[in-house]
Amino acid sequence: MNGTNPAVSVSGLTVELVNDRSVVVDGVSFDIAAGEIVGLVGESGSGKTTVGTALLGHCRPGARVRSGSVRVTGTEVGSMKPDDLRSLRARVVSYVPQDPGTALNPALRIGQQLDELLDVHESLAAGEHRRRVDKVLADVKLPDDDAFLRRFPHQLSGGQQQRVCLAMAFLLEPRVVVLDEPTTGLDVSSQAHVLATVRELCRSRGTAALYVTHDLSVVASLADRVVVMYAGRIVEDGRLRDVLGAPSHPYTQRLVGASPDV
């Protein structure tokens, strides 16, 4: 790890369903250092997205945190008030969704959506405001001209839409970013570009990242460390080379065996 204090520290996180108290995440613990990319891998229903959204202080409807701790940059997320959580989710922890088409507002131009994010959370002079927008668009390899900013989301390709979501996630220079399978709907070429962009942004800005996915080939090209979940629990946690080269848990062994290109 880089530094002494992790950017993210999850300890004994247990999440249950309210109605029947069945456990969907059971005693999950891991840390993420500043600038480190951790791939959280597991099959559908394993609890990986529940863990990812817990970093933002969010539980899906019908679920609640039974026990455990989630600390982001030293702050306990579970004890934060709603207004503090709202600020945390934009300025400290950001989120990149799986489907940019539903995450972006179809009625607003791209420039408006970036502007609104800055207007709500920052007090900037007009020149600095535009400089920040131009810089983040350049960072995600998108045009920063007025013609592009006037476009609506439906006028962009899927890869461009996802890059806009990356721009929004990194615009306020967060310390942590949660990426929830953001390349699932993209073609191979667009996927590779988005992954390269994520890697560059995290390295250059020292941003800790949790990349939620079921695809080991994505993890192999991006992550520093791999955390494998099965049935709500972590069954393996280690450096990328160690986990993929010599998996110890039977589930991880089956995952690696099913992905010969890893």
Disulfide bonds with the S-S distance in Angstrom:
none
